[in-house]
Amino acid sequence: MYYEKYRNGREAAINAGYKKLPGLAALRLLLREDVRSEIKKMSCPVSAEEICAGYRRLAFGSVADAVRLMYADEMPDGESLEKLDLFNVSDIKRPKGGGIEIKFFDRLKALEHLEEMNGDLTSSSAAPFYDALEHSARALR
């Protein structure tokens, strides 16, 4: 139920009562065929609002936790790692030479998708608003 509501395994596990390492609990649950089957039965299509919210989070979300992780002297423990917001991270690697390599989702692509979903800003519905802004700016000069 929570997975269908939040569309996020970690958040679903937290709300279902898995307080310790909820991300790991979610992964284990999602690997079970019976759990996936139940989710499939309950699932309904993702709404445009949910898709738009995801793109907004990718386009404008913070990368502070990922940068903090990259510059950490040592890898955080499981519980600390669970608390980090790594939504914008697409890939994490630890090269043989040491250090950590983090790749992020493309913000520009997310913005392009948002623009497609919202329509062009210069479309006829937005034009009167921008015309009024230009008129006001000229009046202030």
N, C-alpha and C positions, 0 to 999 in steps of 0.2 A: 504494500500500500504506500509506504513512504517513498520507495524507489519511484513509483509512478508519479507521486506528488512532486518530489524534488528533482527527479531525473539526474540524481547524483548519488552514487553508492555510499560515499562517506557520510553525507548528510542524512541519508536514509538510515544507515546503521546507527548513527548517533541518536536519532529520534526513536529508533526501535530499542534503545537501551544498551547498545554496545559502546560504553564510555571509554574503555581502554583499547587503543589501537583500532578505531572504527574503520579506517581505510583498509586495513588488513582483513578485518571481519567482513567488510563489504566484498572484497575480492574473493574470499573463501566462499561466501554465500552465492555470489554470481557464477562461480564455477560449478555449482550444483545444478544438475539438470532439472530437478523438481522446482527449485526456486526460479530458474529461467522460464520454465513452463508457466508458472503462476503469474510472473510478470507479463509474459506474452498474452495471457488470457485477459489481464486487466488493462493492458496498454491501449492507449488511444493515440491518434496522431499528434505529433508535436505542433503546437499552435504557432502562428506567425509571431505572436508576442514573445513566446519563449525563445524562438530563434533570434529575434531581434535583441532580446536581453542578453543572450549569449554573445552575439556579435558586439554589443556595446561593451560587455565585460572584457572581451578580447581587445577591442580598440582602445578603451580608456582605462582598463584595469591596471592596478599597481604591479610592479615587478620587484618591489622592495624586498620581499621575503626571498625571492630567488637570488637577488644580488647578495643579500645577507648570507645565504647558504653558500654562495660561491666564495665569499671571503672569510668564511668560518675557518678557524684553525683546525678544528676536527669535526667530523661528521656528527650531527646531532643524533640523540637517541630516538627511538621509534615514536615516543609520545611527543617530543618536541617537533619532530618532523611532521607529524599529523596536524599540528597547529598552524603550519605554514600555508599561506595561500599561494599555491603553485598553478592556478588555473591557466595562466598565460604561458606556461612552460609546455613545449611540445616534446622535448627530449633532454635527458640528462645522461651524461657519460662521464666516466672516470678513466681518463687515458692512463696507459701504463707508466708514463713518465711522472705521474702525480697530478694533482690539481683536479679541477672539475670543469666540464664543458656543458654549458646550458644553452639550449636553443629555444627561442620563443616563437609562438605563432605570429604570423605576419599581420601587423596592425593595419597596414595599408589595404590588404585584402579584406579584412574585417570591415574597414570603413567603406570600401567599394561595395561590399554586400549590403551594408546598411543603407547606402545611397540608393542602390537598386530597389531595396525593399520600401524605402520611403519616397521614392520618386526623385527626380531631379529637383534641386532647390530652386531652379529658375522656371519650374513648371507654372502653368497658368494659375494654379491655386495659390502659389507663393508670390507671384509677381506683384500683385497690388501691395502686399506688405513691404516688399523691398523697394518698390516705387515710393511709398510713403516715407521710408527711411531715408532714401536719397533726397527727397524733397525737404525733409527736416534738416538734413545735414547741410544742404545748400542754403537754407534759411538761416542757419546758425553762423555761416561764414559772413 
